[in-house]
Amino acid sequence: MQTRHKIGILGATGVIGQRFIQLLENHPWFEITWLAASDKSSGKTYGEATKWKLETPLPTRIAEMTVSRPPLRTALPGDFCRPGQLISRGNWNPNSPPPVAP
């Protein structure tokens, strides 16, 4: 079996974060290992912190994960991933090059 890359999702409780979870939860290349959201959600399980809006059910493994918050409100992508990794975010402009961690 191929090694899965460990990933995290910033803004996980929003609709775009939920869609990332939906798309990546059973992906053969990625494993969601952390979820981050606002101070309001920090410390709660994902199931408690979010109002799931998608038609597919909230995955149990994800619902049981504890939501953290970014270390700083102005955190940079490099605070969450290794240099050179691609960063995916809901507000990325498809007409510009994908963001890469510094």
C-alpha positions in Angstrom: 0.0 0.0 0.0 1.2 3.5 -0.9 2.1 5.9 2.0 -0.6 8.5 2.6 0.4 12.1 3.1 -0.8 13.5 6.4 -2.8 16.7 5.9 -4.7 19.3 7.9 -7.6 21.5 7.0 -7.8 25.2 8.0 -11.3 26.6 8.3 -12.6 23.1 8.7 -16.0 24.0 10.2 -17.0 26.2 7.2 -18.7 24.8 4.1 -15.5 24.9 2.1 -13.7 23.0 4.9 -16.5 20.5 5.0 -16.2 20.0 1.2 -12.4 19.4 1.6 -13.2 16.8 4.3 -15.8 15.1 2.0 -13.4 15.0 -0.9 -10.3 13.9 1.1 -11.6 11.6 3.8 -11.3 8.4 1.6 -8.7 9.7 -0.8 -5.9 7.1 -1.4 -3.1 9.7 -1.2 -4.1 11.8 1.8 -4.9 11.2 5.5 -6.6 14.0 7.4 -4.7 14.3 10.7 -5.8 17.7 12.1 -8.5 20.2 11.8 -8.2 23.9 12.6 -10.9 26.6 13.0 -11.8 29.7 15.0 -11.4 30.1 18.8 -15.1 29.4 19.1 -14.6 25.8 17.8 -11.2 25.2 19.4 -11.1 22.3 21.9 -14.4 20.8 20.8 -14.8 17.7 18.8 -15.5 18.4 15.2 -19.0 16.9 15.5 -19.7 19.5 18.3 -18.1 22.4 16.5 -19.7 22.2 13.1 -23.1 22.2 11.6 -22.6 19.7 8.8 -24.3 21.0 5.7 -23.5 18.4 3.1 -25.7 15.6 1.9 -23.2 12.9 2.7 -23.0 11.9 6.3 -20.2 13.4 8.5 -17.5 10.7 8.7 -17.4 9.3 12.3 -13.6 9.4 12.5 -13.6 13.1 11.6 -16.5 13.9 14.0 -14.4 12.5 16.8 -11.3 14.6 16.1 -10.6 17.6 18.3 -10.5 20.9 16.5 -7.5 23.1 17.2 -6.9 26.7 16.3 -4.1 28.2 14.3 -1.3 29.3 16.6 -1.7 32.9 15.5 -4.6 34.7 13.8 -2.0 35.8 11.2 -0.4 32.4 10.8 1.4 31.8 7.6 1.1 28.6 5.6 4.7 27.7 6.6 3.4 27.4 10.2 1.4 24.4 9.2 3.4 22.5 6.6 6.9 21.8 5.3 8.6 24.1 2.8 7.6 23.3 -0.8 4.3 21.7 0.0 1.3 22.9 -2.0 -1.4 24.6 0.0 -5.0 24.4 -0.8 -7.5 26.8 0.5 -11.0 27.8 -0.3 -10.2 31.3 -1.6 -7.4 30.4 -3.9 -7.6 32.2 -7.3 -7.5 29.5 -10.0 -5.9 32.1 -12.4 -2.8 32.4 -10.3 -0.2 29.8 -9.5 -1.0 27.6 -6.5 0.4 28.8 -3.2 3.5 26.9 -1.9 4.8 27.0 1.6 7.9 29.2 1.9 
